[in-house]
Amino acid sequence: MAPTIIVPGSVRTAAARHFKNATTRKESLSLYREILRTTKVFHWCDEMGHPWSQRLRAEARKEFEASREETDPLILARMLVTGRDCVQQIQIKFNEADRAAWARIE
């Protein structure tokens, strides 16, 4: 049986590209779900009477739809890191405010 000759840049790059796309997709979905879970705690309304949770979900959806066609891996990585950092900062600030409110009640 003759050995298989792999031409550099054909199979490996296609496999690597598929792996990167799958990884980026998983990370994006994970971030989007984390944003949706975080918005559940915003149950008060804005000045127009719309719940903040719905408004934040709509904005997150709009941002993800706007970046759907992005193919540059560096820009995608930057967006994911920035998004994850923002969600974590919001969660930390919300938890601190919640603890402070409970401390005032007790």
N, C-alpha and C positions, 0 to 999 in steps of 0.2 A: 504494500500500500504506500502510495506516495505521500510525503509529508505535506501538511497544509502550510502554505506561505501566507503570512499575514502582512499586508502592506501597511506600513505605519500611516496613521491618519485615517484609516478606513473604518475598521471595526472598533478599535479602542476608543476613538473619539466619539463615535456614535453611541457606544455604551456609556462612556463618561458623560456625554451630554444628556442621555436619558436619565442617568443616575442623578445628575445635578438638577434636572427639571423636576424629577420626582421628589427629591429632597426639598427643593424650594417650594414645591406645591404643598408638601406636608407641613413645612414650617409656616407657610402662609395661612393654611387652614387652621393650624394650631393657634396662631396669633388672632385670626378672625374670631374663632370660638372663645378665646380668652377675652377679647373685647366685648363680645355679646354677654358673657358671664359677668363681666365687670359692670356693664350698663344696667344690669338688673337691680343694682342697689340704688340707682338714681331714680327714686320714685316720686319726687316732687315735680312741680310744673314750672315752666318759664313764665315770663311776663305776659305772654299771649295765651296761657292756659294749656299749652301742649306739654305732655310729660317729657322730661329730659331723657328718659331711657329711649323713647322712640326717636327723638331728635338725634341722639348720639349714635343709635344704630343706623339711621339713614345716612349720617355723615360718614360712618365707617364703611358702609356699603358703597357710597359714592367714591371714596378714596380707593377702595380695592378695585372697583370697576375701572377707574381711571388708570390704574397701574397694571391692569391685566395684560396689556400688549407689550409691556417692557421686557426686553430680552437680554439686556446687558447684565451679566451676573454681579458685577460690582455695585451697580445701582440697586439691583434687587436685594443684595445683602445689606446695603446701607439702609434701604427702606425697612427691611425686617428688623434690623438692630434698633433703628430709631423708633419704630412702632412698639417693639417689645419694651424698650426703655420708658417710653411715654406711658404705657399701660401700667408698668410697675410703679412709676412715680405717682400716678393717679391712685393706685391701690394703697400705697403707703400713706399718702395724704388723707385719703378717705378713712383709713383705719385710725390714724392719729386723731382726726376730728371726731370719729365715733367714740374712741376711748375718752377724749376730753368731755364729750357730751355725757357719757355714762358717769364720769367722775363728778360732774356737776350735779347729776341726779342723786348720786349716793351721798 
